[in-house]
Amino acid sequence: MTLAMIVGHDRHQRYLGRALRKDTLAHAYLFSGPEEVGKRTMALACAQSLLCRALPEALGGCGSCESCRVASDLRHPDLVFLSREQPLVESGGQRDIGIKSVRELSRRLSLAPWAGGRKVAIIDGAERLSHDAQSAFLKTLEDPPRTTTFFLIASQSGGLLSTVVSRAVVLSFGVVPDAAMALLLRGVPVGQHAALLRIAAGRPGALVRFARDAEALTRAETSERCFGALLAGDLAERFTFSDRTSRDPGELESCVASLSRTLRAELHRRASAPGSAVPVARALESLLRAHTLLAAVAVNRRLLADWLFVSLPVLNAPAPP
């Protein structure tokens, strides 16, 4: 991770950099916004700063000392990282981050810092904490270890208890303009820029991933074509798609996120003809509702998928040239 990979969030960089220099960081932050827009990169930059021995007052630290290197790889003993994909305690395929991992997080944070300085806790996908896990975590937030700083990363803060959100400083991250994203394409053939920027849809992390991994780019382009066919398809095709995506854990959430990016790109394409853009805007509104329900409450996933894919308007009208 390099600080140069954080693009489009200058205001947050200045705010956090100033807090580091003045030693006025809050004990907990919530970075909220779409996937792959820089939230985790920013959290890791802050963690490196807090654990760096050479340049702790700079966002990202020095970037070259041993502490910075092991922190960037999530191997620093004073950095505790938790996500659904990397639980601290295995939970047997549980869809959410369970209470056992949160208890283990609290246990590790209660130990004295290995390097004698600070400890940092990062919870990536904090909205996936189960209700019991959030209740347990709230106790830690209410009486935090004096030397620990928390960074919660969430794509949808509506999935978090209001009492958890209220105890953190919330920084909202949005998609990044293409002009800023293009800074990450140095060394990439110019002829590939337009396609990469379109598929990345304002997400710096996705842009870097697609530029480095041709297979990932191909999969994303295939998904885009698939969703385009779905939006132009009949009810039978939509019900079949609904049945398939609602069965696999995480598939519906992934589909909603991917389809949102497809529609965002389509909305930009149709922006010059407001009438043509209306059904796309309505589709995005439906996806937002579905995303909120998936993150905030326990729902019947098949019924939600049926409602979502049937309610999406048929987008088979040609876009303006």
SEDO-936282 format. One record per residue (C-alpha): x, y, z. Coordinates in nm, 2 decimals. Layout:
N
X	Y	Z;
...
***
This chain:
321
0.00	0.00	0.00;
0.13	0.34	-0.09;
-0.03	0.68	0.00;
-0.03	0.76	-0.37;
-0.31	0.50	-0.41;
-0.54	0.72	-0.20;
-0.70	0.95	-0.47;
-1.00	1.17	-0.46;
-1.02	1.20	-0.08;
-0.79	1.50	-0.02;
-1.02	1.65	0.25;
-1.00	1.33	0.46;
-0.62	1.31	0.41;
-0.58	1.67	0.53;
-0.81	1.61	0.83;
-0.64	1.29	0.94;
-0.29	1.42	0.87;
-0.35	1.72	1.09;
-0.49	1.51	1.37;
-0.18	1.29	1.35;
0.06	1.58	1.37;
-0.13	1.74	1.66;
-0.19	1.40	1.83;
-0.56	1.46	1.84;
-0.70	1.15	1.67;
-1.03	1.03	1.81;
-1.04	0.68	1.97;
-1.27	0.55	1.69;
-1.35	0.63	1.33;
-1.61	0.49	1.09;
-1.51	0.50	0.72;
-1.84	0.46	0.53;
-1.89	0.44	0.15;
-1.90	0.21	-0.15;
-1.66	-0.08	-0.19;
-1.30	-0.02	-0.32;
-1.31	0.36	-0.30;
-1.02	0.39	-0.06;
-1.16	0.33	0.29;
-0.93	0.03	0.37;
-0.63	0.20	0.22;
-0.69	0.51	0.43;
-0.73	0.30	0.75;
-0.41	0.12	0.68;
-0.23	0.45	0.62;
-0.35	0.57	0.96;
-0.24	0.24	1.12;
0.11	0.27	0.97;
0.13	0.62	1.11;
0.03	0.51	1.46;
0.28	0.22	1.45;
0.57	0.39	1.27;
0.88	0.46	1.47;
1.05	0.69	1.22;
0.78	0.93	1.10;
0.46	0.88	1.31;
0.33	1.23	1.25;
0.29	1.17	0.87;
-0.01	1.00	0.72;
0.12	0.66	0.61;
0.43	0.68	0.83;
0.77	0.66	0.67;
0.65	0.37	0.46;
0.99	0.19	0.47;
1.07	0.10	0.83;
1.00	-0.25	0.96;
0.69	-0.14	1.15;
0.54	0.02	0.83;
0.62	-0.29	0.62;
0.46	-0.54	0.86;
0.16	-0.32	0.93;
0.09	-0.29	0.55;
0.09	-0.67	0.54;
-0.14	-0.69	0.84;
0.14	-0.87	1.03;
0.22	-0.61	1.30;
0.16	-0.76	1.65;
0.00	-0.43	1.76;
-0.24	-0.43	1.47;
-0.56	-0.64	1.50;
-0.75	-0.69	1.17;
-1.09	-0.85	1.16;
-1.32	-0.91	0.87;
-1.57	-1.18	0.77;
-1.30	-1.33	0.54;
-1.04	-1.31	0.81;
-1.21	-1.39	1.14;
-1.01	-1.41	1.46;
-1.20	-1.72	1.56;
-1.34	-1.96	1.30;
-1.72	-1.97	1.30;
-1.80	-2.26	1.07;
-1.91	-2.07	0.76;
-2.11	-1.80	0.94;
-2.23	-1.53	0.71;
-2.16	-1.25	0.97;
-1.87	-1.16	1.19;
-1.95	-1.35	1.51;
-1.93	-1.26	1.88;
-1.64	-1.50	1.93;
-1.42	-1.30	1.70;
-1.52	-0.98	1.88;
-1.44	-1.13	2.22;
-1.10	-1.23	2.08;
-1.05	-0.88	1.95;
-1.11	-0.74	2.30;
-0.88	-0.99	2.45;
-0.59	-0.90	2.22;
-0.65	-0.53	2.27;
-0.63	-0.58	2.65;
-0.27	-0.70	2.63;
0.01	-0.45	2.66;
0.14	-0.31	2.32;
0.42	-0.53	2.19;
0.63	-0.22	2.09;
0.53	-0.02	2.39;
0.34	0.23	2.19;
-0.01	0.21	2.05;
-0.25	-0.06	1.93;
-0.47	-0.03	1.63;
-0.79	-0.23	1.55;
-0.94	-0.24	1.20;
-1.28	-0.40	1.14;
-1.33	-0.43	0.76;
-1.70	-0.49	0.67;
-1.82	-0.37	1.01;
-2.18	-0.38	0.89;
-2.14	-0.76	0.88;
-2.10	-0.78	1.26;
-2.38	-0.98	1.40;
-2.62	-0.81	1.65;
-2.46	-0.99	1.94;
-2.12	-0.91	1.81;
-2.20	-0.54	1.79;
-2.34	-0.54	2.14;
-2.02	-0.70	2.27;
-1.81	-0.46	2.07;
-2.01	-0.16	2.20;
-1.88	-0.24	2.55;
-1.52	-0.21	2.42;
-1.60	0.12	2.25;
-1.77	0.26	2.56;
-1.46	0.19	2.77;
-1.18	0.18	2.51;
-0.82	0.09	2.60;
-0.63	0.42	2.63;
-0.37	0.33	2.38;
-0.60	0.18	2.11;
-0.75	0.35	1.80;
-1.04	0.18	1.61;
-1.11	0.20	1.24;
-1.44	0.06	1.13;
-1.49	0.02	0.76;
-1.85	-0.02	0.62;
-2.01	0.00	0.28;
-2.35	0.07	0.45;
-2.35	0.22	0.80;
-2.72	0.15	0.83;
-2.62	-0.21	0.93;
-2.46	-0.08	1.24;
-2.63	-0.01	1.57;
-2.68	0.37	1.62;
-2.50	0.34	1.96;
-2.19	0.21	1.78;
-2.20	0.48	1.51;
-2.25	0.75	1.77;
-1.92	0.65	1.94;
-1.71	0.70	1.63;
-1.62	0.99	1.41;
-1.79	0.92	1.07;
-1.60	1.00	0.75;
-1.80	0.94	0.43;
-1.62	0.82	0.12;
-1.77	0.85	-0.23;
-1.68	0.74	-0.58;
-1.39	0.93	-0.73;
-1.40	1.13	-1.05;
-1.23	0.98	-1.35;
-0.98	1.27	-1.37;
-0.84	1.17	-1.03;
-0.86	0.80	-1.10;
-0.65	0.84	-1.41;
-0.35	0.92	-1.19;
-0.34	0.55	-1.11;
-0.31	0.45	-1.47;
0.05	0.56	-1.53;
0.23	0.29	-1.72;
-0.09	0.15	-1.86;
-0.14	0.19	-2.24;
-0.36	0.49	-2.31;
-0.58	0.28	-2.53;
-0.70	0.08	-2.23;
-0.78	0.38	-2.01;
-1.14	0.44	-2.12;
-1.25	0.07	-2.07;
-1.08	0.05	-1.73;
-1.23	0.37	-1.61;
-1.58	0.27	-1.72;
-1.56	-0.07	-1.56;
-1.41	0.07	-1.24;
-1.69	0.32	-1.21;
-1.53	0.56	-0.97;
-1.36	0.29	-0.75;
-0.98	0.34	-0.73;
-0.93	-0.01	-0.57;
-1.11	-0.17	-0.86;
-0.92	0.03	-1.11;
-0.59	-0.09	-0.97;
-0.71	-0.45	-0.95;
-0.84	-0.45	-1.31;
-0.52	-0.29	-1.45;
-0.31	-0.56	-1.28;
-0.53	-0.86	-1.34;
-0.66	-0.92	-1.69;
-0.87	-1.21	-1.57;
-1.05	-0.99	-1.32;
-1.12	-0.73	-1.59;
-1.26	-1.00	-1.82;
-1.49	-1.13	-1.54;
-1.61	-0.78	-1.47;
-1.69	-0.72	-1.84;
-1.87	-1.05	-1.86;
-2.08	-0.96	-1.55;
-2.16	-0.62	-1.71;
-2.29	-0.80	-2.02;
-2.48	-1.04	-1.81;
-2.65	-0.77	-1.61;
-2.72	-0.58	-1.94;
-2.90	-0.89	-2.07;
-3.09	-0.93	-1.74;
-3.22	-0.57	-1.76;
-3.35	-0.63	-2.11;
-3.48	-0.98	-2.02;
-3.83	-1.11	-1.96;
-3.99	-1.21	-1.62;
-3.89	-1.58	-1.66;
-3.53	-1.49	-1.69;
-3.54	-1.25	-1.39;
-3.71	-1.51	-1.17;
-3.44	-1.77	-1.27;
-3.17	-1.52	-1.19;
-3.34	-1.43	-0.86;
-3.36	-1.80	-0.75;
-2.99	-1.85	-0.82;
-2.85	-1.54	-0.66;
-3.06	-1.57	-0.34;
-2.93	-1.92	-0.26;
-2.56	-1.86	-0.23;
-2.42	-1.67	0.08;
-2.30	-1.33	-0.03;
-2.41	-1.37	-0.39;
-2.71	-1.14	-0.37;
-2.51	-0.86	-0.20;
-2.24	-0.90	-0.47;
-2.50	-0.89	-0.74;
-2.66	-0.57	-0.60;
-2.32	-0.40	-0.58;
-2.22	-0.51	-0.93;
-2.55	-0.42	-1.08;
-2.53	-0.08	-0.92;
-2.20	-0.01	-1.08;
-2.34	-0.12	-1.42;
-2.64	0.11	-1.38;
-2.42	0.40	-1.27;
-2.21	0.37	-1.59;
-2.53	0.35	-1.79;
-2.67	0.66	-1.62;
-2.36	0.85	-1.71;
-2.40	0.73	-2.07;
-2.76	0.85	-2.09;
-2.71	1.18	-1.90;
-2.74	1.39	-2.22;
-3.10	1.27	-2.27;
-3.29	1.31	-1.94;
-3.59	1.11	-2.05;
-3.38	0.81	-2.14;
-3.20	0.83	-1.80;
-3.52	0.82	-1.59;
-3.57	0.44	-1.59;
-3.20	0.39	-1.50;
-3.24	0.63	-1.21;
-3.54	0.44	-1.09;
-3.35	0.11	-1.11;
-3.07	0.26	-0.90;
-3.33	0.37	-0.64;
-3.46	0.01	-0.62;
-3.11	-0.12	-0.57;
-3.05	0.13	-0.29;
-3.35	0.01	-0.11;
-3.25	-0.35	-0.15;
-2.89	-0.27	-0.03;
-3.03	-0.10	0.28;
-3.26	-0.39	0.36;
-2.98	-0.65	0.32;
-2.75	-0.45	0.55;
-2.99	-0.34	0.81;
-3.24	-0.62	0.88;
-3.29	-1.00	0.86;
-3.50	-1.05	0.54;
-3.63	-1.33	0.33;
-3.36	-1.32	0.07;
-3.57	-1.49	-0.20;
-3.86	-1.26	-0.16;
-3.63	-0.96	-0.16;
-3.45	-1.08	-0.48;
-3.79	-1.15	-0.65;
-3.91	-0.80	-0.56;
-3.58	-0.64	-0.67;
-3.54	-0.81	-1.01;
-3.91	-0.79	-1.10;
-3.93	-0.42	-1.00;
-3.63	-0.32	-1.21;
-3.75	-0.15	-1.53;
-3.67	-0.31	-1.86;
-3.38	-0.11	-2.00;
-3.39	-0.21	-2.37;
-3.44	0.13	-2.51;
-3.13	0.25	-2.70;
-2.92	0.50	-2.52;
-2.84	0.83	-2.70;
-2.53	0.81	-2.92;
***
